[in-house]
Structure formats: C-alpha cells, structure tokens
C-alpha cells in the first residue's frame, strides 16, 4: 500500500462517511493549489483527494481495510478515474453541483399591483372588482407546451440527464465538469411539436377580473397578499402571489396619521368667545348607504376657545387594522377675525374693547403669553 488513507485524512478507521467528508473539506481548503502556494501543496492535495476517493467508496474502503490495493486495475494512481470534478466541489464547498434534469413545471413569479382608493374606503373597507394582467395556463395544451397529439421526448444529446459532461486534462488528472445541455436547456426532454398558442411555454398572458376585499383600517403603502393570483409558472406551474399596494387619495377635509383623523374648523371670533354647538360632518358621510345618524357628530366649542386649540372627539377616527376599536377625531379650531365691518359693527366692537379695557391692548410675547409690562414687572420683583 502506498499510503495510509485514514492517516492522510487524519481520521480513525471507524470514521463515518460524514466525518470523512468533513475531514476532506477542511484539508482541501488548506491545500488547494489556488489558495496554498507551498511547493508540496499540489501533491498533498492530490494525496488527500485519492484518500477520500478510496474511503468514500464502500467497496474500495473494504478492499483497503482487508489489506488489498483498492486502486489496482484503475490505471495507476486512481485520481480522476471515476472521481469527477463535481465530487471534489461537493467535498470542498459542501454542496452538490450536479444539476440533473430540471422540471419544466415551475412556480410562477409574484406580481405587484397598485390600487388607489378613497380615504373612507381605506378606513372602513371596500369590496371591488379589479383587472389584472398576468400569465395564465394555456387552455390549448393545458400547460404541457406540446401541440395536440404530441408530447415531450427524451433529449438525444444528454439522454435525459439534463446536462452534458466535459473532460479537461490538468496536472491533477482528468477533471470532468457538467453543463446544462444546449439542446434541451437542462430539461432532459425536448418538445418536437410546440403548442402554437403558447410556443411551448405552457402559459399565455391574459387580462382577467378578480374580486378583492380591502379590510378596514388599511393605510397608504399597505400591501395585501392574494395567494395564487400572481403569474402562472412555466409549464403551467402553480401561480405566484399577487400583492396589492394601497394608494390612498387625499381627502378635501380630513387627514390621517395611523388611526387618528385630523381636520380644521374655522369659526368667527364671536362664536369662539361665546361658545357654539355645531354638527360636524364625519368620514362616514362619504360612505354610500350609511346611517344618517353617523354622517355628523356634535362638536361643542366652549366659550373662550382660542385659535389653534384642538378638540378631541373620542372614537370617531379610523378603525384599527389589527385590533378592535377606532382612533379619535382631532378638530383644530381656527378663529377668524373679521376683515371688513360697517360703522355700526365697528362702534359695537369699540364699545366692547372699552368695556374690557382693551383700547390700548398689551402685546402677548413668548410661550407664557405675558405682556411687555408684565415682563417688566417680573424683572423688578
């Protein structure tokens, strides 16, 4: 025997197939000529490869264990004889590079469709028909890709393997590599008479209608997954999924942040000063056939409300997408100062200013809203 193959790989004689592979991977990474420029790296790499070839083959390993020569009759060293480049790559990188015939039937790709809806539809949900343009199974050939009366036949070039072998001489011996068969493109079969409708693809593009239900509470950018409504795969394979990305139109009155609704109400200064009760339109007013009682909500503006104050109406916001209940409706009050007044109105307003001692009003400054003279007083305290 030229060498102790167990010692070469650094394993015991009772090593399992997995332990042999791990030992070879480790040494192959260290000794491969592409990563190790030591003078003896190429020879040592050849030795561990021969050792792995022998010990990974049950018959050769049994011959070696009995004291025989497992390489007798294999043409010398045995390297490159029945040990392909795919076997080396499997041990070196830990994966099988052999392809084999790939199936014609494959899963289709996912599709994305952007759907624009109103704010009320996003808040309360809506069901509607949408048009989608995707690949569907060819009805002429039922997805087989072959014309009527014909069927795929075994490829004569690769004999159904899906790949072809290429042998290349090197310092390490004969290295065999596998490539997809150019005749059948790796399928292992060819279609002599393709379907005229789908040209052998097993699928065609079609525009169709589907019914979708948008759940209540979706927001701008929300994606809804519709399983099996995407592209049909090659060979009539299962369809991928369709994703609906929601785009919400701007509303003329309401804005939204999460489950909160926001709006502004402009009131004359007299209503803000004296207080007022108004019926505020709700988002439900945009929903057809909604209950009349929900189209408005009472808004109580207390006397002395300032411009910019916010009044919160609980439970009149957007329904929560994941959970129960609704957010709130936040109403910002804008107090409008009259720009034009007649003589009588001016006289009444002047009289009010005199009664409130506001004929020469003090300017309010800063976050504490203290007048100039108030700040001067505080400075002398």
C-alpha positions in Angstrom: 0.0 0.0 0.0 1.4 3.4 -1.0 -0.2 5.3 2.0 -2.5 5.0 5.0 -5.6 6.8 3.7 -7.0 7.2 7.2 -3.8 8.9 8.4 -3.7 11.1 5.3 -7.2 12.4 6.2 -6.5 12.4 9.9 -9.4 10.2 10.9 -9.8 7.0 12.7 -10.5 3.7 10.9 -14.1 3.7 12.2 -14.8 7.2 10.8 -18.3 7.7 9.3 -19.0 9.0 5.8 -19.9 12.4 7.2 -16.6 12.5 9.3 -14.7 11.6 6.1 -16.3 14.4 4.2 -15.7 17.0 6.9 -12.0 16.0 7.2 -11.6 16.2 3.4 -13.3 19.6 3.2 -11.0 21.0 5.9 -7.8 19.8 4.3 -9.0 20.7 0.8 -9.5 24.3 1.8 -6.0 24.4 3.3 -4.1 22.5 0.5 -5.9 23.5 -2.7 -3.3 25.0 -5.2 -5.4 28.1 -5.7 -5.0 29.1 -2.0 -1.8 27.4 -1.0 1.5 28.2 -2.9 3.6 25.8 -0.9 5.8 23.6 -3.2 4.2 20.4 -1.9 0.6 21.7 -1.7 -0.4 20.3 -5.1 1.0 16.8 -4.3 -0.6 16.8 -0.8 -3.9 17.9 -2.3 -3.7 15.0 -4.7 -3.0 12.6 -1.9 -6.0 13.7 0.2 -8.2 13.5 -2.9 -7.1 9.9 -3.6 -7.6 9.1 0.1 -11.1 10.5 0.1 -11.9 8.7 -3.2 -11.0 5.4 -1.7 -12.6 5.8 1.7 -15.8 7.3 0.4 -16.3 4.3 -1.9 -17.6 1.3 0.3 -16.1 -1.3 -2.0 -12.7 0.4 -2.2 -12.7 1.1 1.5 -13.4 -2.6 2.2 -10.6 -3.7 -0.1 -8.2 -1.3 1.7 -9.3 -2.5 5.2 -8.5 -6.1 4.1 -5.0 -5.1 3.1 -5.6 -5.1 -0.6 -4.9 -2.4 -3.2 -8.2 -0.5 -3.9 -6.7 1.2 -6.9 -5.5 -2.0 -8.7 -6.8 -2.0 -12.2 -7.9 1.6 -12.1 -5.0 2.9 -14.2 -2.2 3.9 -11.7 -2.9 6.5 -9.1 -6.7 6.3 -9.5 -7.1 10.1 -9.3 -9.5 11.2 -11.9 -10.8 7.7 -12.5 -14.5 7.7 -11.6 -14.0 10.8 -9.4 -15.5 13.8 -11.1 -14.9 17.5 -10.5 -18.4 17.6 -9.1 -17.3 15.2 -6.4 -14.4 17.5 -5.5 -16.6 20.6 -5.4 -19.1 18.7 -3.2 -16.4 18.0 -0.6 -14.7 21.3 -1.0 -17.8 23.6 -0.7 -20.2 21.3 1.0 -22.8 21.2 -1.8 -23.7 19.0 -4.7 -23.1 20.7 -8.0 -24.7 18.0 -10.1 -27.8 19.5 -11.8 -29.7 16.7 -13.3 -32.8 17.4 -15.4 -34.8 20.4 -14.2 -38.5 20.2 -14.2 -40.5 22.1 -16.9 -43.2 22.9 -14.4 -42.1 25.7 -12.1 -43.8 28.1 -9.7 -44.6 31.4 -11.2 -43.4 34.8 -10.0 -45.2 37.1 -7.6 -47.0 40.1 -9.1 -47.5 43.7 -7.7 -50.5 45.9 -8.5 -51.0 49.4 -7.1 -54.6 50.2 -6.2 -55.9 53.7 -5.5 -58.8 54.1 -3.2 -60.5 56.9 -1.2 -59.8 57.6 2.5 -63.2 56.4 3.5 -62.7 53.1 1.6 -59.4 52.7 3.4 -60.9 53.4 6.7 -64.0 51.2 6.5 -63.0 48.7 3.9 -64.4 48.0 0.4 -65.0 45.1 -2.0 -64.5 45.7 -5.7 -63.5 44.1 -9.0 -60.0 44.7 -10.3 -58.3 44.0 -13.6 -55.0 42.1 -13.6 -52.7 41.3 -16.5 -50.8 38.1 -15.7 -49.6 34.8 -17.3 -52.3 32.1 -17.1 -52.3 28.4 -18.0 -52.6 27.8 -21.8 -56.0 26.3 -22.4 -54.9 24.8 -25.7 -52.3 22.5 -24.3 -53.3 22.6 -20.6 -49.8 23.7 -19.7 -47.8 20.9 -21.3 -46.4 23.1 -24.0 -46.9 20.4 -26.6 -49.3 20.5 -29.6 -52.3 18.2 -29.6 -51.3 14.6 -30.2 -47.7 15.1 -29.3 -45.7 15.0 -26.1 -42.1 15.8 -24.9 -39.5 13.2 -25.8 -36.1 12.3 -24.3 -33.3 14.5 -25.4 -30.9 12.7 -27.7 -27.9 14.8 -26.8 -27.9 14.3 -23.0 -30.1 11.2 -23.0 -32.5 12.7 -20.4 -29.8 13.8 -17.9 -30.3 17.5 -18.5 -26.6 18.2 -18.5 -23.5 17.1 -20.5 -20.0 16.2 -19.3 -16.9 17.9 -20.4 -13.5 16.3 -19.7 -10.4 18.5 -19.3 -6.8 17.4 -18.7 -4.9 19.1 -15.8 -2.0 18.5 -13.6 -4.4 16.9 -11.1 -5.7 14.4 -13.7 -8.9 14.4 -15.8 -11.4 16.9 -14.5 -15.0 16.4 -15.5 -17.4 19.3 -15.4 -21.2 19.4 -16.0 -23.0 22.0 -18.0 -26.7 22.3 -19.0 -27.5 20.5 -22.2 -27.6 23.1 -25.1 -30.2 21.0 -26.9 -32.8 20.8 -24.2 -31.6 23.6 -21.9 -31.3 21.3 -19.0 -34.8 19.8 -19.1 -33.8 16.4 -20.3 -36.6 16.4 -22.8 -37.5 18.3 -25.9 -40.9 19.3 -27.4 -40.8 18.3 -31.1 -44.1 20.0 -31.8 -44.7 23.0 -29.6 -48.2 24.4 -28.9 -48.9 27.1 -31.4 -50.8 29.2 -28.8 -48.1 29.4 -26.2 -45.0 28.5 -28.2 -44.2 25.6 -25.8 -44.3 27.8 -22.7 -47.5 26.2 -21.3 -48.8 29.7 -20.4 -50.1 32.8 -22.1 -50.7 36.4 -20.9 -54.3 37.3 -20.2 -56.3 40.1 -18.7 -58.8 38.9 -16.1 -61.1 40.3 -13.4 -60.9 39.2 -9.7 -62.9 40.3 -6.7 -60.9 41.7 -3.8 -61.9 42.7 -0.3 -59.9 45.6 1.2 -60.1 45.3 5.0 -61.0 48.2 7.2 -58.0 50.2 8.5 -55.5 49.9 5.7 -53.2 52.8 5.1 -51.2 54.3 2.3 -48.5 51.8 1.4 -50.2 48.8 3.0 -49.7 45.6 0.9 -52.3 42.9 0.8 -51.3 39.4 -0.3 -53.6 37.4 -2.6 -52.3 33.8 -2.7 -52.2 32.1 -6.0 -53.3 35.2 -8.0 -49.9 36.0 -9.5 -48.1 34.8 -12.5 -48.6 31.1 -13.6 -45.3 29.4 -13.8 -43.6 27.8 -16.9 -45.1 24.5 -18.0 -48.4 25.5 -16.4 -46.8 25.5 -12.9 -48.5 26.9 -9.8 -49.2 30.6 -9.8 -47.3 33.0 -7.5 -49.0 35.5 -5.3 -50.4 38.9 -6.2 -49.7 41.8 -3.9 -52.0 44.8 -3.8 -50.2 48.0 -2.7 -52.7 50.5 -1.4 -52.5 54.2 -2.5 -55.0 56.5 -0.6 -56.3 59.6 -2.3 -56.1 63.0 -0.5 -59.3 63.9 1.3 -60.5 67.6 1.0 -61.4 67.8 4.7 -59.6 65.0 6.7 -56.0 64.0 7.1 -54.8 60.8 8.7 -52.0 59.6 10.9 -52.3 56.0 12.0 -55.8 55.5 13.4 -56.1 59.3 14.2 -58.1 61.7 12.0 -57.5 65.4 11.8 -59.5 68.3 10.4 -59.8 72.1 10.9 -62.9 74.1 11.7 -63.0 77.9 11.1 -65.3 79.9 13.5 -66.0 83.6 13.8 -64.4 85.2 16.8 -67.8 85.8 18.4 -68.6 82.0 18.3 -65.2 81.3 19.8 -65.7 83.9 22.5 -69.3 83.0 23.4 -69.1 79.2 22.6 -71.0 77.3 20.0 -72.6 74.0 19.1 -72.2 72.7 15.6 -72.8 69.4 13.7 -69.5 68.4 12.2 -69.6 66.1 9.1 -67.8 62.8 9.6 -65.8 60.5 7.3 -68.8 58.2 7.3 -70.7 60.8 5.2 -68.5 59.6 2.3 -69.8 56.0 2.5 -72.9 55.2 0.4 -76.0 54.0 2.2 -74.5 54.9 5.6 -76.8 55.6 8.6 -77.9 59.2 8.8 -77.1 59.4 12.5 -73.4 58.7 11.7 -73.0 61.4 9.0 -72.5 64.1 11.6 -71.1 64.3 15.1 -71.9 67.1 17.6 -68.9 69.5 18.3 -69.2 71.7 21.4 -66.9 74.7 21.3 -66.6 76.1 24.8 -66.6 79.9 25.4 -63.2 81.4 25.2 -61.8 78.9 22.7 -58.5 80.2 21.2 -57.4 79.9 17.6 -55.3 76.7 17.3 -57.0 74.9 20.2 -57.7 71.2 19.4 -60.9 69.5 20.4 -60.8 65.6 20.5 -63.8 63.6 19.7 -63.2 60.1 21.0 -63.9 57.0 18.8 -64.5 58.9 15.6 -61.2 58.2 13.9 -60.1 55.2 11.8 -60.8 51.6 12.7 -57.7 49.7 13.7 -56.4 47.3 11.1 -55.1 44.8 13.7 -57.2 45.1 16.7 -60.6 46.4 17.8 -61.9 49.9 18.3 -61.2 53.2 16.5 -58.9 56.1 16.9 -60.1 59.7 17.6 -61.1 62.7 15.6 -59.0 65.7 16.4 -60.6 69.1 15.4 -58.4 72.2 15.3 -60.3 75.4 15.8 -59.3 78.4 13.6 -60.7 81.7 14.9 -61.5 84.1 12.1 -61.1 87.8 12.7 -63.5 90.0 10.6 -61.6 91.9 7.9 -64.5 94.2 6.9 -67.0 95.8 9.2 -69.6 98.5 8.8 -69.8 101.6 11.1 -72.3 100.0 13.5 -70.2 96.9 13.9 -67.0 98.9 14.4 -68.8 101.0 17.1 -70.0 97.9 18.9 -66.6 96.4 18.8 -65.0 99.6 20.1 -67.5 99.7 22.9 -66.6 96.1 23.8 -62.9 97.0 23.8 -63.6 99.9 26.1 -65.6 97.7 28.5 -62.8 95.1 28.5 -60.2 97.8 29.0 -58.6 96.8 25.7 -58.4 100.1 23.9 -54.7 100.0 24.2 -54.0 96.2 24.4 -50.9 94.8 25.8 -48.9 92.6 23.3 -48.5 89.0 24.2 -45.0 87.6 23.8 -43.2 84.3 24.4 -44.6 80.9 25.3 -46.0 82.2 28.6 -48.1 84.9 26.8 -47.1 87.6 29.2 -47.4 91.2 28.1 -44.4 93.5 27.8 -45.3 95.4 31.0 -45.9 92.1 32.8 -42.4 91.0 32.0 -41.0 94.4 33.2 -42.9 93.9 36.5 -41.4 90.4 36.9 -38.0 91.8 36.3 -38.3 94.3 39.3 -39.7 91.6 41.6 
